[in-house]
Amino acid sequence: MNVTVSILAEIPESLYESFKSYLETHPDWDQDRVFSAALSLFLLQNGDSDRRASRVYLDTLFKYPAA
């Protein structure tokens, strides 16, 4: 079963503007997909190399539903 959790985060306005611009030019990406890819990549690079983070990252990049 795939369970999702909502996160509320504050980001700098300049980052938001770049993010919004990216989404406007890449219609196959949405806010949730970008955040999942970014957070899972951060955890892969800075965490304990958890296989779950690897799975989410790869699934997000290739548009597979996370398992």
Backbone bond lengths (Angstrom), bond angles and torsions (degrees), N, CA, C in turn:
res aa  C-N    CA-C-N  psi(-1)  N-CA   C-N-CA  omega(-1)  CA-C   N-CA-C  phi
1 M - - - 1.444 - - 1.529 108.81 -
2 N 1.309 116.82 133.54 1.458 123.10 -179.96 1.532 109.30 -94.12
3 V 1.313 116.61 114.22 1.458 122.25 179.79 1.525 108.22 -108.74
4 T 1.314 117.31 135.24 1.455 121.30 176.82 1.519 109.63 -117.09
5 V 1.329 115.42 154.64 1.457 123.13 180.00 1.521 107.58 -128.12
6 S 1.314 117.89 134.87 1.458 121.89 177.31 1.520 110.09 -84.09
7 I 1.339 115.33 141.54 1.457 121.15 178.46 1.527 108.33 -128.60
8 L 1.301 116.05 134.42 1.455 122.24 175.02 1.520 107.11 -105.15
9 A 1.328 117.22 123.56 1.464 120.29 -178.17 1.520 110.02 -136.51
10 E 1.312 115.65 143.51 1.451 121.37 174.38 1.518 108.21 -98.57
11 I 1.349 115.72 132.06 1.463 121.18 178.96 1.523 108.39 -129.59
12 P 1.324 117.46 157.45 1.464 119.94 178.17 1.542 110.46 -61.19
13 E 1.314 115.38 145.80 1.461 120.46 -178.22 1.529 111.82 -59.06
14 S 1.325 117.77 -38.20 1.459 120.12 179.91 1.534 111.30 -63.16
15 L 1.327 116.84 -37.76 1.460 120.39 176.44 1.523 110.45 -67.42
16 Y 1.318 116.59 -40.29 1.464 121.06 177.66 1.528 111.07 -60.92
17 E 1.320 116.97 -42.88 1.465 120.43 179.67 1.532 110.94 -62.78
18 S 1.317 117.64 -41.71 1.467 121.41 176.72 1.528 110.28 -64.20
19 F 1.307 115.67 -42.86 1.466 122.13 178.72 1.532 110.57 -60.50
20 K 1.316 116.16 -47.89 1.462 121.52 179.92 1.529 110.93 -61.63
21 S 1.326 116.36 -42.10 1.458 121.06 178.71 1.525 110.71 -62.99
22 Y 1.332 116.95 -41.51 1.465 121.22 178.48 1.530 110.24 -60.97
23 L 1.318 116.87 -46.85 1.463 120.30 -178.74 1.524 112.19 -63.64
24 E 1.322 116.97 -33.98 1.467 120.57 178.70 1.528 112.03 -66.75
25 T 1.316 117.44 -29.58 1.464 121.05 -177.44 1.529 112.83 -100.10
26 H 1.326 117.98 -3.04 1.461 122.54 179.17 1.530 108.72 -132.11
27 P 1.318 117.76 78.68 1.467 120.96 -173.50 1.530 114.74 -64.86
28 D 1.328 118.39 -16.11 1.460 120.02 178.14 1.529 112.09 -80.65
29 W 1.322 117.77 -6.81 1.469 122.76 176.44 1.521 108.87 -106.53
30 D 1.323 116.81 147.30 1.460 122.10 172.71 1.530 108.72 -131.92
31 Q 1.308 115.53 174.57 1.467 120.93 -176.10 1.523 111.89 -55.99
32 D 1.308 117.75 -45.35 1.467 120.87 -177.64 1.522 111.17 -64.55
33 R 1.322 116.84 -41.15 1.468 120.08 -179.12 1.529 110.76 -65.98
34 V 1.324 117.17 -42.90 1.467 120.93 179.22 1.526 110.47 -62.95
35 F 1.329 117.58 -46.82 1.461 120.26 -179.39 1.527 111.70 -63.25
36 S 1.333 117.33 -41.22 1.466 120.22 178.25 1.521 111.35 -62.54
37 A 1.338 116.37 -43.86 1.466 120.23 178.86 1.527 110.77 -64.06
38 A 1.320 116.77 -45.75 1.466 120.77 -177.11 1.529 111.53 -65.76
39 L 1.321 117.27 -45.67 1.465 119.98 -177.94 1.526 111.30 -68.63
40 S 1.316 117.42 -41.73 1.465 118.73 -179.92 1.529 110.78 -67.53
41 L 1.334 118.56 -37.23 1.467 120.73 176.53 1.528 110.49 -65.18
42 F 1.324 117.45 -41.95 1.461 120.80 176.89 1.528 110.72 -57.87
43 L 1.327 116.84 -45.76 1.457 120.40 -179.83 1.529 111.70 -65.72
44 L 1.319 117.19 -36.84 1.465 119.89 177.03 1.525 111.17 -64.05
45 Q 1.312 116.66 -40.03 1.463 120.82 -177.12 1.520 112.95 -79.56
46 N 1.328 117.65 -27.62 1.462 120.56 -172.48 1.519 114.65 -122.65
47 G 1.307 117.46 -4.54 1.456 120.67 -176.41 1.513 111.95 -103.66
48 D 1.306 114.20 -149.69 1.460 121.59 -175.86 1.526 112.73 -96.80
49 S 1.321 118.17 20.66 1.465 122.57 -178.25 1.526 111.42 54.62
50 D 1.292 116.50 46.65 1.455 123.24 179.24 1.530 109.60 -64.74
51 R 1.313 117.09 130.04 1.462 121.46 -178.84 1.529 111.72 -61.75
52 R 1.325 117.53 -28.60 1.471 120.27 178.69 1.516 110.36 -66.07
53 A 1.329 117.77 -39.61 1.465 121.23 177.40 1.530 109.74 -65.92
54 S 1.324 116.92 -39.08 1.466 120.76 177.03 1.517 110.85 -60.87
55 R 1.319 115.87 -44.16 1.464 120.98 -179.38 1.527 111.23 -63.02
56 V 1.319 116.89 -46.07 1.465 120.43 179.64 1.526 110.06 -62.54
57 Y 1.326 117.01 -43.64 1.461 120.92 -179.41 1.526 110.98 -59.70
58 L 1.310 117.40 -51.17 1.463 120.38 -178.60 1.528 112.02 -66.19
59 D 1.323 116.59 -41.72 1.463 119.38 178.00 1.521 111.46 -62.46
60 T 1.325 116.26 -38.91 1.459 120.74 -179.99 1.528 110.87 -67.31
61 L 1.305 117.37 -43.85 1.465 120.22 -179.79 1.518 112.12 -62.82
62 F 1.319 116.03 -38.87 1.454 119.90 -175.25 1.530 113.13 -101.80
63 K 1.345 115.93 13.03 1.464 124.16 174.12 1.520 114.52 62.15
64 Y 1.326 118.08 29.97 1.456 121.03 173.33 1.519 107.78 -88.20
65 P 1.319 118.19 143.66 1.468 118.10 175.98 1.519 109.85 -65.00
66 A 1.319 116.21 135.60 1.473 120.91 -179.06 1.514 109.43 -64.75
67 A 1.317 115.30 140.10 1.480 119.96 -178.91 1.506 110.72 -105.08
